[in-house]
């Protein structure tokens, strides 16, 4: 019996600046209004700091800066993602478009120009209503070294 492979996947589509991003729905915990963020020293520019979300200290990442923007814009929404090992991350985005099912066959390899901008973050590209969608890898948004620094900062505060 041949194994069946999925032909589609479900993503939460968000806007950040002029770009659309797709987040695998299986990792999305919730969306919410932006919360206060406590900045920490020596974090990469894309990490805004840590917000308390449902009584847990959660790092918040500016998605626009993560995928190549050079300036910050105020977020309109946070999207909280569940990652492996009980970790969570909050993504600061301009807005949430909604949930969309995308055909696996429509997901294309990342062009070299984009892969240089965010090599471990963008897993694929596709189109949605004639707009480019960057599909993000949830597990790769924050390097382990940054997690370690955040955990040290949170435990010492």
DSSP file (Angstrom, degrees, kcal/mol; ACC not computed):
  #  RESIDUE AA STRUCTURE BP1 BP2  ACC     N-H-->O    O-->H-N    N-H-->O    O-->H-N    TCO  KAPPA ALPHA  PHI   PSI    X-CA   Y-CA   Z-CA
    1    1 A X              0   0    0      0, 0.0     2,-0.2     0, 0.0     0, 0.0   0.000 360.0 360.0 360.0 126.8    0.0    0.0    0.0
    2    2 A X        -     0   0    0      1,-0.1     2,-0.2     0, 0.0     0, 0.0  -0.474 360.0-113.1 -74.2 141.6    1.5    3.3   -1.0
    3    3 A X        -     0   0    0     -2,-0.2     2,-0.4     1,-0.1    -1,-0.1  -0.515  28.2-126.3 -75.3 143.4    1.8    6.0    1.6
    4    4 A X        -     0   0    0     -2,-0.2     2,-0.4     0, 0.0    -1,-0.1  -0.759  19.9-156.0 -92.5 134.0   -0.4    9.0    1.2
    5    5 A X        -     0   0    0     -2,-0.4     2,-0.0     1,-0.0     0, 0.0  -0.868  26.9-104.8-106.9 141.3    1.2   12.4    1.2
    6    6 A X        -     0   0    0     -2,-0.4     3,-0.1     1,-0.1    -1,-0.0  -0.335  22.2-160.7 -62.3 144.9   -0.7   15.6    2.1
    7    7 A X  S    S+     0   0    0      1,-0.1    97,-2.3    97,-0.1    98,-0.6   0.528  72.0  25.2-102.5  -9.6   -1.6   17.7   -0.9
    8    8 A X  E     -A  103   0A   0     95,-0.3     2,-0.3    96,-0.1    95,-0.2  -0.965  60.5-156.5-148.5 164.5   -2.2   20.9    1.1
    9    9 A X  E     -A  102   0A   0     93,-2.3    93,-3.0    -2,-0.3     2,-0.4  -0.973  21.6-121.1-141.5 154.2   -1.3   22.6    4.4
   10   10 A X  E     -A  101   0A   0     -2,-0.3    15,-2.5    91,-0.2    16,-0.4  -0.835  31.6-179.9-104.4 133.3   -3.0   25.3    6.5
   11   11 A X  E     -AB 100  24A   0     89,-2.9    89,-2.7    -2,-0.4     2,-0.6  -0.943  30.7-128.5-130.6 148.3   -1.3   28.6    7.2
   12   12 A X  E     -AB  99  23A   0     11,-2.8    11,-2.3    -2,-0.3     2,-0.5  -0.888  32.1-146.5 -90.0 122.7   -2.1   31.7    9.1
   13   13 A X  E     +AB  98  22A   0     85,-3.2    84,-2.6    -2,-0.6    85,-1.5  -0.818  21.4 178.8 -97.9 126.7   -1.4   34.6    6.7
   14   14 A X  E     -AB  96  21A   0      7,-2.8     7,-2.9    -2,-0.5     2,-0.4  -0.898  21.9-133.9-124.8 153.1    0.0   37.8    8.2
   15   15 A X  E     +AB  95  20A   0     80,-2.8    80,-1.8    -2,-0.3    79,-1.6  -0.902  21.8 174.2-106.9 136.5    1.0   41.1    6.7
   16   16 A X  E >   - B   0  19A   0      3,-2.7     3,-1.8    -2,-0.4     2,-0.2  -0.898  66.2 -46.4-140.0 110.3    4.2   42.8    7.8
   17   17 A X  T 3  S-     0   0    0     -2,-0.4    47,-0.0     1,-0.3    76,-0.0  -0.505 122.3 -22.7  64.5-130.3    5.1   45.9    5.8
   18   18 A X  T 3  S+     0   0    0     -2,-0.2     2,-0.3    -3,-0.1    -1,-0.3   0.339 123.5  85.2 -92.9   6.3    4.7   45.2    2.1
   19   19 A X  E <   -B   16   0A   0     -3,-1.8    -3,-2.7   112,-0.1     2,-0.4  -0.792  64.7-141.0-114.8 152.1    5.0   41.4    2.5
   20   20 A X  E     -Bc  15 133A   0    112,-1.1   114,-2.5    -2,-0.3     2,-0.4  -0.870  18.8-163.0-102.8 143.2    2.8   38.5    3.4
   21   21 A X  E     -Bc  14 134A   0     -7,-2.9    -7,-2.8    -2,-0.4     2,-0.5  -0.975   8.1-147.3-126.1 142.0    4.0   35.7    5.6
   22   22 A X  E     -Bc  13 135A   0    112,-2.5   114,-2.7    -2,-0.4     2,-0.5  -0.936  10.9-167.2-109.6 128.5    2.6   32.3    6.1
   23   23 A X  E     -Bc  12 136A   0    -11,-2.3   -11,-2.8    -2,-0.5     2,-0.1  -0.957  34.0-107.6-114.0 128.4    2.9   30.6    9.5
   24   24 A X  E >>  -B   11   0A   0    112,-0.6     3,-2.2    -2,-0.5     4,-0.5  -0.350  26.6-140.1 -55.7 122.3    2.1   26.8    9.8
   25   25 A X  G >4 S+     0   0    0    -15,-2.5     3,-1.0     1,-0.3    -1,-0.2   0.783  96.4  70.7 -59.5 -28.9   -1.2   26.8   11.6
   26   26 A X  G 34 S+     0   0    0    -16,-0.4    -1,-0.3     1,-0.3    -2,-0.1   0.718 102.4  45.2 -61.8 -19.6   -0.2   23.8   13.7
   27   27 A X  G <4 S+     0   0    0     -3,-2.2    55,-3.6    54,-0.1     2,-0.4   0.581  88.4 104.3 -97.3 -12.7    2.3   26.1   15.5
   28   28 A X  E <<  +F   81   0B   0     -3,-1.0    53,-0.2    -4,-0.5     3,-0.1  -0.573  37.3 173.3 -79.0 124.4   -0.1   29.0   16.1
   29   29 A X  E     -     0   0B   0     51,-3.5     2,-0.3    -2,-0.4    52,-0.2   0.865  61.3 -41.7 -91.3 -47.9   -1.5   29.3   19.6
   30   30 A X  E     -F   80   0B   0     50,-1.2    50,-2.9     2,-0.0    -1,-0.4  -0.984  43.6-122.6-169.0 168.0   -3.3   32.6   19.3
   31   31 A X  E     +F   79   0B   0     -2,-0.3     2,-0.3    48,-0.2    48,-0.2  -0.927  37.1 160.4-119.6 152.0   -3.4   36.2   18.0
   32   32 A X  E     -F   78   0B   0     46,-2.4    46,-3.0    -2,-0.3     3,-0.1  -0.971  44.2 -77.6-158.9 168.3   -3.8   39.2   20.2
   33   33 A X        -     0   0    0     -2,-0.3    44,-0.2    44,-0.2    43,-0.1  -0.425  68.2 -84.1 -66.8 152.5   -3.3   42.9   20.5
   34   34 A X        -     0   0    0     42,-0.3     2,-0.2    41,-0.2    -1,-0.1  -0.313  47.4-154.0 -60.5 142.9    0.3   43.9   21.2
   35   35 A X        -     0   0    0      1,-0.1    18,-0.1    -3,-0.1    -1,-0.0  -0.710  32.9 -76.5-110.6 163.8    1.4   43.8   24.8
   36   36 A X        -     0   0    0     -2,-0.2    16,-0.4    16,-0.1     2,-0.4  -0.345  48.6-149.0 -60.0 143.6    4.1   45.8   26.7
   37   37 A X        -     0   0    0     14,-0.1     2,-0.7    11,-0.1    14,-0.2  -0.956   7.5-146.4-120.8 134.4    7.6   44.4   25.9
   38   38 A X  B     -G   50   0B   0     12,-3.1    12,-2.2    -2,-0.4     2,-0.1  -0.885  23.7-141.4 -97.0 110.0   10.6   44.5   28.3
   39   39 A X        -     0   0    0     -2,-0.7     2,-0.3    10,-0.2    10,-0.2  -0.410  12.4-154.9 -72.1 149.7   13.7   45.0   26.2
   40   40 A X    >   -     0   0    0      7,-0.2     3,-0.8    -2,-0.1   110,-0.1  -0.926  22.2-104.9-120.7 148.7   16.9   43.1   27.1
   41   41 A X  T 3  S+     0   0    0     -2,-0.3   112,-0.1     1,-0.2     8,-0.0  -0.320  96.5  20.0 -70.1 156.0   20.5   44.1   26.3
   42   42 A X  T 3  S+     0   0    0      1,-0.2     2,-0.3    -2,-0.0    -1,-0.2   0.686  84.2 141.3  63.1  24.2   22.5   42.3   23.6
   43   43 A X    <   -     0   0    0     -3,-0.8    -1,-0.2     4,-0.1   103,-0.0  -0.668  61.8 -96.5 -89.0 150.5   19.5   40.9   21.8
   44   44 A X    >   -     0   0    0     -2,-0.3     3,-1.9     1,-0.1    -1,-0.1  -0.296  40.8-105.9 -59.5 154.1   19.6   40.8   18.0
   45   45 A X  T 3  S+     0   0    0      1,-0.3    -1,-0.1    20,-0.1    17,-0.1   0.772 118.6  60.6 -56.9 -27.8   17.7   43.7   16.4
   46   46 A X  T 3  S+     0   0    0     19,-0.1    16,-3.4    15,-0.1     2,-0.7   0.709  87.4  83.3 -74.8 -18.6   14.7   41.5   15.4
   47   47 A X  E <   - H   0  61B   0     -3,-1.9    14,-0.2    14,-0.2    -7,-0.2  -0.773  58.1-172.2 -89.4 113.7   14.0   40.6   19.1
   48   48 A X  E     -     0   0B   0     12,-2.5     2,-0.3    -2,-0.7    -1,-0.2   0.809  48.8-100.1 -73.3 -29.8   12.0   43.4   20.6
   49   49 A X  E     - H   0  60B   0     11,-1.0    11,-3.0   -10,-0.2     2,-0.4  -0.991  52.6 -43.3 144.3-150.0   12.2   41.9   24.1
   50   50 A X  E     -GH  38  59B   0    -12,-2.2   -12,-3.1    -2,-0.3     2,-0.3  -0.968  42.6-167.9-124.7 134.7   10.0   39.8   26.3
   51   51 A X  E     - H   0  58B   0      7,-2.8     7,-3.1    -2,-0.4     2,-0.8  -0.883  28.0-119.0-114.8 150.5    6.3   40.2   26.9
   52   52 A X  E     + H   0  57B   0    -16,-0.4     2,-0.5    -2,-0.3     5,-0.2  -0.820  37.4 178.5 -89.9 111.6    4.2   38.4   29.6
   53   53 A X  E >  S- H   0  56B   0      3,-2.9     3,-0.9    -2,-0.8    -2,-0.0  -0.960  70.3 -19.1-120.0 114.4    1.7   36.4   27.7
   54   54 A X  T 3  S-     0   0    0     -2,-0.5    -1,-0.2     1,-0.2     3,-0.1   0.916 128.5 -52.2  52.6  47.3   -0.7   34.3   29.8
   55   55 A X  T 3  S+     0   0    0      1,-0.2     2,-0.4    -3,-0.1    -1,-0.2   0.655 118.0 110.1  66.9  20.1    1.7   34.5   32.8
   56   56 A X  E <  S-H   53   0B   0     -3,-0.9    -3,-2.9    -5,-0.0     2,-0.6  -0.982  73.0-121.3-125.5 137.1    4.7   33.3   30.8
   57   57 A X  E     -H   52   0B   0     -2,-0.4     2,-0.4    -5,-0.2    -5,-0.2  -0.679  39.5-177.1 -75.7 116.9    7.7   35.3   29.7
   58   58 A X  E     -H   51   0B   0     -7,-3.1    -7,-2.8    -2,-0.6    31,-0.2  -0.969  25.2-125.3-123.4 125.4    7.7   35.1   25.9
   59   59 A X  E     -Hi  50  89B   0     29,-0.6    31,-3.3    -2,-0.4     2,-0.5  -0.428  24.4-145.3 -66.0 143.9   10.3   36.6   23.5
   60   60 A X  E     -Hi  49  90B   0    -11,-3.0   -12,-2.5    29,-0.2   -11,-1.0  -0.957  11.0-161.8-117.6 127.7    8.7   38.9   20.9
   61   61 A X  E     -Hi  47  91B   0     29,-3.1    31,-3.2    -2,-0.5     2,-0.9  -0.901  19.5-132.5-111.3 132.9   10.2   39.0   17.4
   62   62 A X  E  >  - i   0  92B   0    -16,-3.4     4,-2.0    -2,-0.4     3,-0.2  -0.756  19.0-161.1 -80.5 107.3    9.6   41.8   14.8
   63   63 A X  H  > S+     0   0    0     29,-1.7     4,-1.9    -2,-0.9     6,-0.2   0.863  85.8  58.9 -63.5 -37.0    8.8   39.8   11.7
   64   64 A X  H  4>S+     0   0    0     28,-0.5     5,-3.0     1,-0.2    -1,-0.2   0.933 110.7  41.6 -58.4 -45.9    9.5   42.7    9.4
   65   65 A X  H >45S+     0   0    0      3,-0.2     3,-1.2     1,-0.2    -1,-0.2   0.846 109.2  60.6 -70.1 -32.8   13.1   43.0   10.7
   66   66 A X  H 3<5S+     0   0    0     -4,-2.0    -1,-0.2     1,-0.3    -2,-0.2   0.866 109.3  42.2 -60.2 -36.9   13.4   39.2   10.7
   67   67 A X  T 3<5S-     0   0    0     -4,-1.9    -1,-0.3    -3,-0.2    -2,-0.2   0.192 136.1 -74.3-102.7  17.0   12.8   39.0    6.9
   68   68 A X  T < 5S+     0   0    0     -3,-1.2    -3,-0.2     1,-0.3    -2,-0.1   0.410  78.2 140.6 119.3  -4.5   15.0   42.0    6.0
   69   69 A X      < -     0   0    0     -5,-3.0    -1,-0.3    -6,-0.2     3,-0.0  -0.367  37.2-154.0 -67.1 152.9   13.3   45.4    6.9
   70   70 A X  S    S+     0   0    0      1,-0.1     2,-0.3     2,-0.0    -1,-0.1   0.549  73.4  48.3-104.8 -11.0   15.8   47.9    8.2
   71   71 A X  S    S-     0   0    0     -7,-0.0     2,-0.3     2,-0.0    -1,-0.1  -0.934  79.2-120.6-129.2 154.9   13.3   50.0   10.3
   72   72 A X        -     0   0    0     -2,-0.3     2,-0.4    -8,-0.1    -2,-0.0  -0.681  19.6-166.0 -92.3 145.1   10.6   49.0   12.8
   73   73 A X        -     0   0    0     -2,-0.3    -9,-0.1     0, 0.0     2,-0.1  -0.959  38.7 -92.5-122.7 148.7    7.0   49.9   12.5
   74   74 A X        -     0   0    0     -2,-0.4     2,-0.1     1,-0.1     0, 0.0  -0.361  46.7-118.3 -61.6 133.0    4.5   49.6   15.4
   75   75 A X        -     0   0    0      1,-0.1    19,-0.3    -2,-0.1   -41,-0.2  -0.410  19.4-164.1 -72.5 148.0    2.9   46.1   15.4
   76   76 A X  S    S+     0   0    0     17,-2.2   -42,-0.3     1,-0.3     2,-0.3   0.676  74.8  12.4 -97.7 -25.4   -0.8   45.8   15.0
   77   77 A X  E     - J   0  93B   0     16,-2.2    16,-2.5   -44,-0.2     2,-0.4  -0.980  61.4-138.9-147.2 155.5   -1.0   42.2   16.3
   78   78 A X  E     -FJ  32  92B   0    -46,-3.0   -46,-2.4    -2,-0.3     2,-0.5  -0.947  13.7-159.4-110.5 141.6    1.0   39.6   18.1
   79   79 A X  E     -FJ  31  91B   0     12,-2.0    12,-2.8    -2,-0.4     2,-0.5  -0.990  11.0-149.6-118.6 120.1    0.9   36.0   16.9
   80   80 A X  E     -FJ  30  90B   0    -50,-2.9   -51,-3.5    -2,-0.5   -50,-1.2  -0.793  12.6-163.1 -94.1 128.7    2.0   33.5   19.5
   81   81 A X  E     -FJ  28  89B   0      8,-3.1     8,-1.7    -2,-0.5     2,-0.5  -0.884  14.8-136.1-111.7 141.6    3.6   30.3   18.2
   82   82 A X  E     - J   0  88B   0    -55,-3.6     6,-0.2    -2,-0.4     2,-0.2  -0.848  29.2-175.4 -92.1 126.1    4.1   27.1   20.1
   83   83 A X    >   -     0   0    0      4,-3.2     3,-0.7    -2,-0.5     4,-0.2  -0.640  33.7 -74.4-113.5 173.9    7.6   25.7   19.5
   84   84 A X  G >  S+     0   0    0     -2,-0.2     3,-1.3     1,-0.2    -1,-0.2  -0.205 110.3  33.3 -64.1 159.3    9.2   22.4   20.6
   85   85 A X  G 3  S-     0   0    0      1,-0.3    -1,-0.2     2,-0.0     3,-0.1   0.720 130.8 -67.6  69.4  22.6   10.4   21.9   24.2
   86   86 A X  G <  S+     0   0    0     -3,-0.7    -1,-0.3     1,-0.3    -2,-0.2   0.534  96.3 141.0  76.8   5.3    7.6   24.0   25.7
   87   87 A X    <   -     0   0    0     -3,-1.3    -4,-3.2    -4,-0.2     2,-0.3  -0.496  30.7-168.1 -81.8 151.9    8.9   27.2   24.2
   88   88 A X  E     - J   0  82B   0     -6,-0.2   -29,-0.6   -31,-0.2     2,-0.4  -0.946   4.4-164.2-132.2 155.4    6.8   30.0   22.8
   89   89 A X  E     -iJ  59  81B   0     -8,-1.7    -8,-3.1    -2,-0.3     2,-0.5  -0.997  12.9-141.1-138.5 142.6    7.5   33.0   20.7
   90   90 A X  E     -iJ  60  80B   0    -31,-3.3   -29,-3.1    -2,-0.4     2,-0.5  -0.889  14.7-152.6-100.8 132.1    5.4   36.1   20.0
   91   91 A X  E     -iJ  61  79B   0    -12,-2.8   -12,-2.0    -2,-0.5     2,-0.7  -0.919   6.4-144.8-106.7 124.9    5.6   37.5   16.5
   92   92 A X  E     +iJ  62  78B   0    -31,-3.2   -29,-1.7    -2,-0.5   -28,-0.5  -0.798  32.5 165.7 -87.9 117.0    4.9   41.2   16.0
   93   93 A X  E     - J   0  77B   0    -16,-2.5   -17,-2.2    -2,-0.7   -16,-2.2  -0.838  46.4-121.3-127.3 164.4    3.1   41.7   12.7
   94   94 A X  S    S-     0   0    0    -79,-1.6     2,-0.3    -2,-0.3   -78,-0.2   0.917  86.9 -24.8 -71.4 -44.0    1.2   44.6   11.1
   95   95 A X  E     -A   15   0A   0    -80,-1.8   -80,-2.8   -19,-0.1     2,-0.5  -0.990  55.9-113.7-164.2 163.3   -2.0   42.6   10.7
   96   96 A X  E     -A   14   0A   0     -2,-0.3   -82,-0.3   -82,-0.2     3,-0.1  -0.931  19.2-174.0-107.8 123.5   -3.5   39.1   10.4
   97   97 A X  E     -     0   0A   0    -84,-2.6     2,-0.3    -2,-0.5   -83,-0.2   0.912  47.4-106.9 -80.8 -47.4   -5.2   38.3    7.1
   98   98 A X  E     -A   13   0A   0    -85,-1.5   -85,-3.2     2,-0.0     2,-0.4  -0.906  42.6 -42.9 146.9-173.4   -6.6   35.0    8.1
   99   99 A X  E     +A   12   0A   0     -2,-0.3     2,-0.4   -87,-0.2   -87,-0.2  -0.739  52.8 179.0 -92.4 134.0   -6.3   31.2    7.7
  100  100 A X  E     -A   11   0A   0    -89,-2.7   -89,-2.9    -2,-0.4     2,-0.6  -0.990  26.2-135.1-135.6 144.1   -5.6   29.8    4.2
  101  101 A X  E     -A   10   0A   0     -2,-0.4     2,-0.4   -91,-0.2   -91,-0.2  -0.878  26.8-165.6 -95.6 124.7   -5.1   26.4    2.8
  102  102 A X  E     -A    9   0A   0    -93,-3.0   -93,-2.3    -2,-0.6     2,-0.3  -0.920  23.0-115.7-115.1 137.4   -2.2   26.3    0.4
  103  103 A X  E >>  -A    8   0A   0     -2,-0.4     3,-1.6   -95,-0.2     4,-0.5  -0.514  17.8-136.9 -69.3 131.3   -1.4   23.5   -2.1
  104  104 A X  G >4 S+     0   0    0    -97,-2.3     3,-1.4     1,-0.3    -1,-0.2   0.875 105.1  59.4 -56.2 -38.1    1.9   21.8   -1.2
  105  105 A X  G 34 S+     0   0    0    -98,-0.6    -1,-0.3     1,-0.3   -97,-0.1   0.703  97.9  60.1 -66.7 -17.7    2.7   21.8   -5.0
  106  106 A X  G <4 S+     0   0    0     -3,-1.6     2,-0.5     2,-0.1    -1,-0.3   0.619  81.4  98.6 -84.4 -12.1    2.4   25.6   -5.0
  107  107 A X    <<  -     0   0    0     -3,-1.4     2,-0.3    -4,-0.5    19,-0.2  -0.653  61.5-164.3 -79.7 122.8    5.2   26.0   -2.5
  108  108 A X  B     -D  125   0A   0     17,-3.3    17,-1.8    -2,-0.5     3,-0.1  -0.689  26.1 -90.9-107.2 157.5    8.4   26.8   -4.3
  109  109 A X        -     0   0    0     -2,-0.3     2,-0.4    15,-0.2    15,-0.1  -0.265  53.1 -95.8 -59.3 152.8   12.0   26.7   -3.3
  110  110 A X        -     0   0    0     13,-0.3    -1,-0.1    12,-0.1     5,-0.0  -0.606  40.0-119.2 -75.2 124.3   13.3   30.0   -1.8
  111  111 A X    >>  -     0   0    0     -2,-0.4     4,-2.3     1,-0.1     3,-0.8  -0.323  27.2-111.6 -60.0 147.4   15.1   32.0   -4.5
  112  112 A X  H 3> S+     0   0    0      1,-0.3     4,-1.7     2,-0.2     5,-0.2   0.822 115.5  59.0 -52.7 -36.1   18.8   32.6   -3.6
  113  113 A X  H 3> S+     0   0    0      1,-0.2     4,-0.9     2,-0.2    -1,-0.3   0.916 111.4  40.2 -61.7 -42.9   18.2   36.3   -3.1
  114  114 A X  H <> S+     0   0    0     -3,-0.8     4,-1.8     1,-0.2     3,-0.4   0.866 110.2  57.8 -73.6 -36.6   15.6   35.7   -0.4
  115  115 A X  H  < S+     0   0    0     -4,-2.3    -1,-0.2     1,-0.2    -2,-0.2   0.806 103.6  54.2 -66.8 -26.8   17.5   32.8    1.2
  116  116 A X  H  < S+     0   0    0     -4,-1.7     3,-0.4    -5,-0.2    -1,-0.2   0.837 106.8  52.2 -71.4 -31.8   20.5   35.1    1.7
  117  117 A X  H  < S+     0   0    0     -4,-0.9    -2,-0.2    -3,-0.4    -1,-0.2   0.877 135.5   3.1 -72.2 -38.5   18.2   37.6    3.6
  118  118 A X  S >X S+     0   0    0     -4,-1.8     4,-1.7   -51,-0.1     3,-1.1  -0.535  74.1 175.1-147.3  72.5   16.8   35.0    6.0
  119  119 A X  T 34 S+     0   0    0     -3,-0.4    -1,-0.1     1,-0.3    -3,-0.1   0.797  80.3  30.5 -60.3 -35.7   18.5   31.7    5.4
  120  120 A X  T 34 S+     0   0    0     20,-0.1    -1,-0.3     1,-0.1    20,-0.1   0.433 117.7  56.0-102.1   1.5   17.1   29.6    8.2
  121  121 A X  T <4 S+     0   0    0     -3,-1.1    16,-3.1     1,-0.1     2,-0.6   0.846  90.7  65.0-103.5 -42.9   13.7   31.4    8.5
  122  122 A X  E  <  + E   0 136A   0     -4,-1.7    14,-0.2    14,-0.2    -1,-0.1  -0.759  51.3 174.2 -91.1 118.9   12.0   31.3    5.1
  123  123 A X  E     -     0   0A   0     12,-2.9   -13,-0.3    -2,-0.6     2,-0.3   0.734  63.1 -11.7 -95.6 -24.7   11.2   27.7    4.1
  124  124 A X  E     - E   0 135A   0     11,-1.2    11,-2.8   -15,-0.1     2,-0.3  -0.977  55.3-135.0-163.5 167.5    9.2   28.4    0.9
  125  125 A X  E     +DE 108 134A   0    -17,-1.8   -17,-3.3    -2,-0.3     2,-0.3  -0.969  27.5 156.7-131.1 151.0    7.5   31.0   -1.3
  126  126 A X  E     - E   0 133A   0      7,-1.8     7,-3.1    -2,-0.3     2,-0.4  -0.902  36.0-102.1-154.5-178.3    4.2   31.0   -3.0
  127  127 A X  E     - E   0 132A   0     -2,-0.3     2,-0.4     5,-0.2     5,-0.2  -0.911  22.3-175.3-116.1 145.2    1.5   33.3   -4.3
  128  128 A X  E >  S- E   0 131A   0      3,-2.5     3,-1.7    -2,-0.4    -2,-0.0  -0.938  81.4 -20.3-137.6 114.2   -1.8   34.3   -2.8
  129  129 A X  T 3  S-     0   0    0     -2,-0.4     3,-0.1     1,-0.3    -1,-0.0   0.907 128.1 -52.5  50.9  45.5   -4.1   36.5   -4.8
  130  130 A X  T 3  S+     0   0    0      1,-0.2     2,-0.4     0, 0.0    -1,-0.3   0.540 116.1 115.5  69.7  10.5   -1.0   37.6   -6.9
  131  131 A X  E <  S- E   0 128A   0     -3,-1.7    -3,-2.5  -112,-0.0    -1,-0.2  -0.894  71.2-112.8-109.0 142.4    1.0   38.6   -3.8
  132  132 A X  E     - E   0 127A   0     -2,-0.4  -112,-1.1    -5,-0.2     2,-0.5  -0.508  29.0-159.4 -70.2 134.3    4.2   36.8   -2.7
  133  133 A X  E     -cE  20 126A   0     -7,-3.1    -7,-1.8    -2,-0.2     2,-0.7  -0.979   6.1-151.0-118.0 125.4    3.9   34.8    0.5
  134  134 A X  E     -cE  21 125A   0   -114,-2.5  -112,-2.5    -2,-0.5     2,-0.6  -0.863  13.8-145.7 -93.9 117.1    7.0   34.0    2.5
  135  135 A X  E     -cE  22 124A   0    -11,-2.8   -12,-2.9    -2,-0.7   -11,-1.2  -0.746  18.2-149.2 -86.8 122.0    6.4   30.7    4.4
  136  136 A X  E     -cE  23 122A   0   -114,-2.7     2,-0.8    -2,-0.6  -112,-0.6  -0.658  11.6-130.0 -96.9 146.5    8.2   30.9    7.7
  137  137 A X    >   -     0   0    0    -16,-3.1     3,-1.1    -2,-0.3     4,-0.2  -0.848  17.7-158.0 -91.1 111.1    9.8   28.0    9.7
  138  138 A X  G >  S+     0   0    0     -2,-0.8     3,-1.4     1,-0.3     4,-0.3   0.889  86.8  55.1 -58.5 -43.6    8.5   28.4   13.2
  139  139 A X  G 3  S+     0   0    0      1,-0.3    -1,-0.3     2,-0.1     3,-0.2   0.674 107.0  51.1 -68.7 -16.4   11.2   26.4   14.9
  140  140 A X  G <  S+     0   0    0     -3,-1.1    -1,-0.3     1,-0.2    -2,-0.2   0.288  76.6 100.0-105.0   9.8   14.0   28.5   13.4
  141  141 A X  S <  S+     0   0    0     -3,-1.4     2,-0.5    -4,-0.2    -1,-0.2   0.849  89.0  32.0 -68.5 -33.5   12.8   32.0   14.3
  142  142 A X  S    S-     0   0    0     -4,-0.3    -1,-0.2    -3,-0.2     5,-0.0  -0.984  85.1-127.4-128.0 123.7   15.1   32.4   17.3
  143  143 A X    >>  -     0   0    0     -2,-0.5     4,-1.9     1,-0.1     3,-0.7  -0.286  26.0-114.0 -64.7 153.6   18.6   30.8   17.5
  144  144 A X  H 3> S+     0   0    0      1,-0.2     4,-2.6     2,-0.2     5,-0.2   0.850 115.3  60.2 -56.8 -36.7   19.4   28.6   20.6
  145  145 A X  H 3> S+     0   0    0      1,-0.2     4,-1.9     2,-0.2    -1,-0.2   0.877 105.7  47.5 -62.0 -36.8   22.0   31.2   21.7
  146  146 A X  H <> S+     0   0    0     -3,-0.7     4,-2.7     2,-0.2    -1,-0.2   0.905 109.3  53.5 -70.7 -40.9   19.3   33.9   21.9
  147  147 A X  H  X S+     0   0    0     -4,-1.9     4,-2.7     1,-0.2    -2,-0.2   0.933 108.8  50.6 -55.8 -45.3   17.0   31.5   23.8
  148  148 A X  H  X S+     0   0    0     -4,-2.6     4,-2.0     1,-0.2    -1,-0.2   0.925 110.9  48.0 -60.0 -45.5   19.8   30.9   26.3
  149  149 A X  H  X S+     0   0    0     -4,-1.9     4,-2.5     1,-0.2    -1,-0.2   0.907 112.3  49.1 -62.1 -42.6   20.4   34.7   26.8
  150  150 A X  H  X S+     0   0    0     -4,-2.7     4,-3.0     1,-0.2     5,-0.2   0.921 109.9  51.0 -64.1 -43.7   16.7   35.3   27.3
  151  151 A X  H  X S+     0   0    0     -4,-2.7     4,-2.1     1,-0.2    -1,-0.2   0.882 111.0  48.6 -63.4 -37.4   16.3   32.5   29.8
  152  152 A X  H  X S+     0   0    0     -4,-2.0     4,-1.6    -5,-0.2    -1,-0.2   0.940 113.5  47.0 -65.2 -46.9   19.3   34.0   31.8
  153  153 A X  H  X S+     0   0    0     -4,-2.5     4,-0.8     1,-0.2    -2,-0.2   0.915 113.5  47.7 -60.7 -45.2   17.8   37.5   31.7
  154  154 A X  H >< S+     0   0    0     -4,-3.0     3,-0.7     1,-0.2    -1,-0.2   0.906 111.9  49.4 -65.1 -41.7   14.3   36.3   32.7
  155  155 A X  H 3< S+     0   0    0     -4,-2.1    -1,-0.2    -5,-0.2    -2,-0.2   0.791 111.9  49.3 -70.5 -26.0   15.6   34.2   35.6
  156  156 A X  H 3<        0   0    0     -4,-1.6    -1,-0.2     1,-0.2    -2,-0.2   0.583 360.0 360.0 -88.9  -9.0   17.8   37.1   36.9
  157  157 A X    <<        0   0    0     -4,-0.8    -1,-0.2    -3,-0.7    -2,-0.2   0.475 360.0 360.0 -95.0 360.0   15.0   39.7   36.9
